[in-house]
Amino acid sequence: MSYFFILGNNPTLSFAEIVAVFKIKPEQVLALTNETLIVDLEEEIDAQQIIRRLGGTIKLGIINDELRIKNYELIANDSIFKLINTDNVTGKFNFGISYYGKGKFKDEKRLAMELKKALKEIGVSSRWVTSREKTLSSVVVEQNKLVGDRGVEIVIINDDAKTYVGKTLAVQPFKELSARDYGRPGRDDYSGMLPPKLAQMMINLSGAEFDDVLLDPFCGSGTILTEAALMGALTPTLSQRAREFKFNLIGADQSEKAVKDTKINVNWLLKQYPISNIQYQLFQCDARQLSQKITRESIDAIVTEPYLGPSRMQRNEKNIRQVAAELENLYRQAMMEFMKVIKPNGRVIMIWPVFKLEGFDISLNSDKILNSSLKIVNPLLGFNSKVLKLTDRKTIVYGRPEQKIWREIVSLKK
């Protein structure tokens, strides 16, 4: 079956996450653009569950047809009506149309009017949901009930070679994500907190699987641990026949407040969601002394955002380079401990800062951090596309234009 994914603001990171979760091979990719991915999957997926695990996917849906040309009449007659199920409709049936491709879909209004006419002929009253934006947002789709029995979002994707037609099955649970981001009781706005969506993507990139032991040695407010715990309440694999999913979670931080905040947030999450299969432990410990607390070669995956430097400082090149040197030393010492506690072939997903200055960036020197036993691996090995943007050292940089410090997601393997 062919499924489409509407990618987030960083399509490279969104794509890498999907590849990691679905174990996708290059030949399964049918189309890839800056906004969309279409892949061929062997198994049917539970879209509502899967999208709650994918931090980098805005919408997820199924492809019904692919056409050689972008032709209004073909789309209307051969594709659209197959997507609509009005058997259980009571009241108005809502529908929307989102087009992902170059330019504007000029036939959108004609298509909508044709659809309204056809629905009226079978006795169904309908409403065309529109937006000022080129495509309907997740908020618009959810608020207008375009996923489910009372409506449909028709998605048309064009990659120049073909036009694909499908419907949305699930949208990113923006309300849940916001509640976990801003509603959790243990917060440290001064130090900054990792967004839950990015934490999800990092966990997925680690490849952590059933019953693995996952460690965050710079746990902060516990975002990575709480998102990993939540994954234990969701379907773990693509198949609806999936077995029970469980992480054994370990969190550590040198800050007593951070450990307390993490405990508060984990306990808060356990009350919000039906999670009963999670084992976790927290302790105060400097990441440079992990092996004194953790059994050697007992960790399957390390996922962490470490200290990224002072939040307030004079932003000139001299100061930034001094901070970068201090962080390189801290990370090098932490890496020595990671090597002791992680299993052979274990994976580390770690964030390094990229400092944005006027006209140029300052990144950390990997040669001053890593040793011969822990190396950077390409999360997109075998995939080639102009859409995919990796650094020269095969990492992914994540950030917004207004941010002064961007995040470099580094994938490492022992």
DOFI-14489 format. One line per field, with one value per residue (C-alpha): residue in one letter; residue number from 1; y, z, x. Coordinates in pm, whole numbers, m for minus. Last residue first. Layout:
<pts>
badren	[A, ...]
nuke	[NUM, ...]
v	[Y, ...]
w	[Z, ...]
u	[X, ...]
</pts>
This chain:
<pts>
badren	[K, K, L, S, V, I, E, R, W, I, K, Q, E, P, R, G, Y, V, I, T, K, R, D, T, L, K, L, V, K, S, N, F, G, L, L, P, N, V, I, K, L, S, S, N, L, I, K, D, S, N, L, S, I, D, F, G, E, L, K, F, V, P, W, I, M, I, V, R, G, N, P, K, I, V, K, M, F, E, M, M, A, Q, R, Y, L, N, E, L, E, A, A, V, Q, R, I, N, K, E, N, R, Q, M, R, S, P, G, L, Y, P, E, T, V, I, A, D, I, S, E, R, T, I, K, Q, S, L, Q, R, A, D, C, Q, F, L, Q, Y, Q, I, N, S, I, P, Y, Q, K, L, L, W, N, V, N, I, K, T, D, K, V, A, K, E, S, Q, D, A, G, I, L, N, F, K, F, E, R, A, R, Q, S, L, T, P, T, L, A, G, M, L, A, A, E, T, L, I, T, G, S, G, C, F, P, D, L, L, V, D, D, F, E, A, G, S, L, N, I, M, M, Q, A, L, K, P, P, L, M, G, S, Y, D, D, R, G, P, R, G, Y, D, R, A, S, L, E, K, F, P, Q, V, A, L, T, K, G, V, Y, T, K, A, D, D, N, I, I, V, I, E, V, G, R, D, G, V, L, K, N, Q, E, V, V, V, S, S, L, T, K, E, R, S, T, V, W, R, S, S, V, G, I, E, K, L, A, K, K, L, E, M, A, L, R, K, E, D, K, F, K, G, K, G, Y, Y, S, I, G, F, N, F, K, G, T, V, N, D, T, N, I, L, K, F, I, S, D, N, A, I, L, E, Y, N, K, I, R, L, E, D, N, I, I, G, L, K, I, T, G, G, L, R, R, I, I, Q, Q, A, D, I, E, E, E, L, D, V, I, L, T, E, N, T, L, A, L, V, Q, E, P, K, I, K, F, V, A, V, I, E, A, F, S, L, T, P, N, N, G, L, I, F, F, Y, S, M]
nuke	[414, 413, 412, 411, 410, 409, 408, 407, 406, 405, 404, 403, 402, 401, 400, 399, 398, 397, 396, 395, 394, 393, 392, 391, 390, 389, 388, 387, 386, 385, 384, 383, 382, 381, 380, 379, 378, 377, 376, 375, 374, 373, 372, 371, 370, 369, 368, 367, 366, 365, 364, 363, 362, 361, 360, 359, 358, 357, 356, 355, 354, 353, 352, 351, 350, 349, 348, 347, 346, 345, 344, 343, 342, 341, 340, 339, 338, 337, 336, 335, 334, 333, 332, 331, 330, 329, 328, 327, 326, 325, 324, 323, 322, 321, 320, 319, 318, 317, 316, 315, 314, 313, 312, 311, 310, 309, 308, 307, 306, 305, 304, 303, 302, 301, 300, 299, 298, 297, 296, 295, 294, 293, 292, 291, 290, 289, 288, 287, 286, 285, 284, 283, 282, 281, 280, 279, 278, 277, 276, 275, 274, 273, 272, 271, 270, 269, 268, 267, 266, 265, 264, 263, 262, 261, 260, 259, 258, 257, 256, 255, 254, 253, 252, 251, 250, 249, 248, 247, 246, 245, 244, 243, 242, 241, 240, 239, 238, 237, 236, 235, 234, 233, 232, 231, 230, 229, 228, 227, 226, 225, 224, 223, 222, 221, 220, 219, 218, 217, 216, 215, 214, 213, 212, 211, 210, 209, 208, 207, 206, 205, 204, 203, 202, 201, 200, 199, 198, 197, 196, 195, 194, 193, 192, 191, 190, 189, 188, 187, 186, 185, 184, 183, 182, 181, 180, 179, 178, 177, 176, 175, 174, 173, 172, 171, 170, 169, 168, 167, 166, 165, 164, 163, 162, 161, 160, 159, 158, 157, 156, 155, 154, 153, 152, 151, 150, 149, 148, 147, 146, 145, 144, 143, 142, 141, 140, 139, 138, 137, 136, 135, 134, 133, 132, 131, 130, 129, 128, 127, 126, 125, 124, 123, 122, 121, 120, 119, 118, 117, 116, 115, 114, 113, 112, 111, 110, 109, 108, 107, 106, 105, 104, 103, 102, 101, 100, 99, 98, 97, 96, 95, 94, 93, 92, 91, 90, 89, 88, 87, 86, 85, 84, 83, 82, 81, 80, 79, 78, 77, 76, 75, 74, 73, 72, 71, 70, 69, 68, 67, 66, 65, 64, 63, 62, 61, 60, 59, 58, 57, 56, 55, 54, 53, 52, 51, 50, 49, 48, 47, 46, 45, 44, 43, 42, 41, 40, 39, 38, 37, 36, 35, 34, 33, 32, 31, 30, 29, 28, 27, 26, 25, 24, 23, 22, 21, 20, 19, 18, 17, 16, 15, 14, 13, 12, 11, 10, 9, 8, 7, 6, 5, 4, 3, 2, 1]
v	[230, 432, 802, 1010, 1387, 1625, 1978, 2223, 2593, 2869, 3230, 3139, 3379, 3166, 2850, 2546, 2196, 2089, 1728, 1535, 1370, 1529, 1760, 1863, 1689, 1839, 1598, 1760, 1729, 1354, 1054, 779, 495, 612, 851, 844, 876, 753, 958, 746, 612, 373, 595, 883, 1175, 1525, 1717, 1563, 1663, 2032, 2220, 2453, 2830, 2988, 3283, 3615, 3774, 3493, 3175, 2923, 2559, 2353, 1976, 1745, 1374, 1049, 767, 413, 84, m144, m286, m192, 152, 205, 244, 428, 677, 750, 850, 1045, 1252, 1353, 1456, 1638, 1852, 1934, 2023, 2233, 2436, 2491, 2604, 2848, 2999, 3018, 3195, 3452, 3540, 3549, 3795, 3721, 3853, 3595, 3484, 3126, 2988, 2685, 2390, 2163, 1821, 1717, 1342, 1002, 713, 370, 6, 62, m222, m216, m132, m112, 243, 455, 486, 446, 771, 993, 1252, 1273, 1416, 1224, 1280, 980, 868, 520, 400, 97, 149, m102, 68, 377, 482, 853, 1167, 1013, 858, 1195, 1371, 1105, 1157, 1536, 1537, 1295, 1506, 1823, 1658, 1536, 1882, 2049, 1824, 1923, 1675, 1498, 1138, 956, 585, 434, 71, 95, m128, m221, m500, m700, m557, m710, m366, m373, m70, m119, 3, 74, 343, 346, 269, 563, 777, 662, 764, 1107, 1136, 1032, 1270, 1561, 1497, 1851, 1834, 1471, 1520, 1149, 1036, 657, 403, 35, m169, m382, m353, m126, 181, 281, 596, 800, 730, 870, 1179, 1237, 1208, 1453, 1696, 1681, 1720, 2050, 2045, 2287, 2612, 2691, 2990, 2826, 2546, 2352, 2080, 2102, 1990, 2205, 2393, 2115, 1819, 2026, 2163, 1815, 1689, 1981, 1945, 1579, 1557, 1473, 1137, 948, 1217, 1125, 1036, 1151, 1135, 1336, 1218, 1335, 1696, 1588, 1654, 1569, 1600, 1551, 1522, 1595, 1402, 1446, 1311, 951, 1029, 1287, 1614, 1697, 2072, 2141, 1858, 1957, 2328, 2261, 2028, 2309, 2312, 2388, 2703, 2922, 3140, 2830, 2638, 2380, 2288, 2205, 1916, 1807, 1443, 1330, 1124, 1403, 1652, 1462, 1478, 1852, 1924, 1722, 1906, 2236, 2132, 2019, 2343, 2538, 2341, 2358, 2612, 2404, 2665, 2669, 2373, 2085, 1997, 2057, 2041, 1995, 2004, 1814, 1841, 1627, 1805, 1623, 1250, 1055, 683, 561, 876, 723, 943, 840, 664, 986, 1167, 933, 845, 1118, 1422, 1352, 1249, 1561, 1795, 1660, 1671, 1408, 1060, 978, 801, 682, 604, 718, 684, 948, 1098, 1463, 1688, 1435, 1528, 1413, 1072, 865, 1018, 978, 602, 564, 747, 596, 234, 84, m170, m374, m390, m19, 185, 537, 888, 1179, 1540, 1898, 1951, 1673, 1294, 1044, 666, 574, 196, 139, 343, 106, 203, 65, 208, 391, 483, 588, 794, 971, 1043, 1190, 1428, 1531, 1602, 1772, 2029, 2233, 1918, 1660, 1565, 1187, 985, 616, 353, 0]
w	[1884, 1668, 1651, 1502, 1549, 1542, 1512, 1698, 1620, 1859, 1785, 1674, 1449, 1135, 1304, 1384, 1297, 1145, 1031, 1042, 765, 833, 533, 663, 535, 327, 165, m94, m371, m330, m264, m14, 42, 387, 530, 901, 807, 1097, 1322, 1502, 1851, 1881, 1714, 1952, 1938, 2087, 1962, 1615, 1608, 1616, 1732, 1497, 1453, 1191, 953, 828, 1161, 1413, 1457, 1701, 1609, 1922, 1944, 1994, 2055, 1920, 2044, 1912, 2051, 1818, 2124, 2436, 2595, 2945, 2881, 2551, 2694, 2969, 2718, 2532, 2845, 2863, 2498, 2543, 2827, 2638, 2321, 2531, 2677, 2330, 2194, 2485, 2406, 2037, 2123, 2342, 2076, 1793, 1964, 2119, 2468, 2686, 2799, 2754, 2859, 2662, 2500, 2806, 2673, 2453, 2484, 2342, 2448, 2319, 2418, 2762, 2967, 2837, 3180, 3466, 3545, 3850, 3850, 3471, 3442, 3586, 3309, 3276, 3629, 3841, 4019, 3978, 3795, 3731, 3491, 3410, 3176, 3112, 3281, 3071, 3044, 2990, 3201, 3537, 3398, 3243, 3580, 3732, 3450, 3488, 3865, 3834, 3561, 3766, 4065, 3849, 3695, 4037, 4165, 3868, 3760, 3545, 3500, 3344, 3285, 3096, 3034, 2729, 2660, 2362, 2374, 2053, 1726, 1540, 1417, 1214, 1169, 1495, 1852, 1888, 2155, 2534, 2548, 2316, 2608, 2815, 2536, 2527, 2905, 2899, 2618, 2783, 3130, 3260, 3216, 3133, 3056, 3079, 2883, 2874, 2689, 2784, 2515, 2588, 2237, 2010, 2012, 1654, 1778, 1506, 1668, 2000, 1825, 1635, 1949, 2136, 1845, 1871, 2250, 2218, 2422, 2710, 2789, 3076, 3186, 3102, 3349, 3378, 3607, 3600, 3243, 3061, 2819, 2623, 2713, 2657, 2330, 2203, 2299, 2125, 1813, 1761, 1413, 1157, 1064, 770, 502, 158, m168, m518, m675, m979, m1166, m1310, m1187, m819, m782, m469, m438, m92, m38, 321, 413, 630, 876, 900, 1001, 919, 783, 1117, 1060, 1370, 1284, 924, 1008, 1291, 1076, 823, 491, 193, m8, 287, 298, 389, 253, 378, 114, 283, 191, 192, 87, m112, m377, m634, m372, m332, m706, m716, m417, m580, m909, m721, m537, m855, m1034, m733, m723, m1098, m1077, m840, m757, m831, m773, m578, m272, m322, m30, m83, 187, 256, 513, 504, 657, 872, 927, 721, 783, 422, 285, 208, m14, m147, m460, m561, m589, m817, m1155, m1220, m1045, m1086, m1448, m1519, m1357, m1533, m1373, m1593, m1541, m1271, m940, m742, m388, m180, 196, 459, 721, 813, 993, 1026, 1213, 1565, 1449, 1741, 1754, 1377, 1418, 1645, 1426, 1110, 1218, 936, 663, 585, 282, 259, m59, 15, m71, 93, 91, 159, 14, m235, m233, m452, m484, m205, m156, m374, m132, 159, 449, 798, 895, 1207, 1089, 737, 883, 1118, 840, 626, 901, 963, 596, 557, 830, 864, 888, 623, 487, 470, 197, 199, m74, 0]
u	[2990, 2754, 2687, 2405, 2452, 2159, 2303, 2082, 2071, 2176, 2083, 1730, 1541, 1578, 1443, 1654, 1772, 2103, 2133, 2462, 2659, 3003, 2971, 2630, 2320, 2039, 1792, 1566, 1825, 1788, 2009, 1931, 2179, 2293, 2036, 2126, 2497, 2707, 2935, 3192, 3249, 3546, 3809, 3753, 3513, 3510, 3813, 3790, 3421, 3510, 3200, 3017, 3054, 2834, 2884, 2741, 2656, 2681, 2481, 2623, 2566, 2512, 2560, 2264, 2309, 2171, 2395, 2355, 2483, 2680, 2860, 2660, 2679, 2820, 3194, 3175, 2926, 3179, 3447, 3181, 3113, 3480, 3479, 3145, 3281, 3604, 3415, 3178, 3465, 3614, 3275, 3236, 3577, 3488, 3163, 3338, 3596, 3340, 3108, 2773, 2812, 2643, 2300, 2179, 2517, 2638, 2465, 2437, 2349, 2056, 2035, 1949, 2172, 2075, 2120, 2274, 2425, 2783, 2925, 2677, 2569, 2653, 3034, 3030, 2837, 3112, 3154, 2775, 2769, 2520, 2191, 1967, 1656, 1515, 1251, 1039, 748, 470, 176, 110, m254, m180, m224, m130, 188, 272, 260, 485, 737, 715, 770, 1060, 1218, 1178, 1346, 1636, 1674, 1667, 1947, 2161, 2432, 2177, 2070, 1777, 1737, 1446, 1357, 1138, 840, 627, 371, 347, 229, m62, m167, 152, 371, 553, 529, 156, 142, 151, 523, 581, 465, 761, 998, 833, 865, 1231, 1326, 1145, 1291, 1332, 1711, 1796, 2165, 2258, 1949, 1962, 1750, 1746, 1574, 1268, 1131, 1334, 1559, 1644, 1815, 1647, 1310, 1427, 1566, 1243, 1032, 1258, 1224, 846, 857, 1049, 1375, 1369, 1543, 1776, 1569, 1235, 1299, 975, 838, 457, 396, 141, 362, 529, 308, m6, 130, 207, m138, m310, m94, m183, m26, m291, m441, m594, m562, m687, m518, m434, m88, 16, 323, 655, 646, 626, 253, 56, m323, m471, m845, m937, m1249, m1556, m1807, m1687, m1328, m1064, m1201, m1360, m1359, m1151, m913, m841, m820, m573, m364, m333, m516, m294, m221, m313, m623, m820, m1117, m1366, m1626, m1955, m2183, m2547, m2578, m2881, m2706, m2728, m2613, m2288, m2220, m2288, m2065, m1786, m1815, m1808, m1493, m1319, m1403, m1271, m945, m882, m601, m386, m127, 242, 471, 326, 121, m252, m492, m867, m1133, m1453, m1729, m2044, m2340, m2594, m2568, m2315, m2285, m2266, m2099, m1760, m1548, m1209, m1334, m1506, m1176, m985, m1132, m1386, m1246, m877, m923, m1128, m879, m572, m230, m68, 72, m180, m143, m442, m562, m267, m316, m262, m33, m20, 231, 515, 833, 746, 633, 506, 157, 146, 178, m124, m375, m225, m263, m60, m130, 178, 406, 471, 522, 633, 521, 702, 589, 685, 1032, 962, 1001, 817, 787, 1031, 1021, 1330, 1542, 1471, 1247, 1307, 966, 1080, 1430, 1325, 1039, 1281, 1528, 1248, 1136, 1498, 1558, 1219, 1296, 978, 766, 682, 341, 359, 192, 111, 117, 0]
</pts>
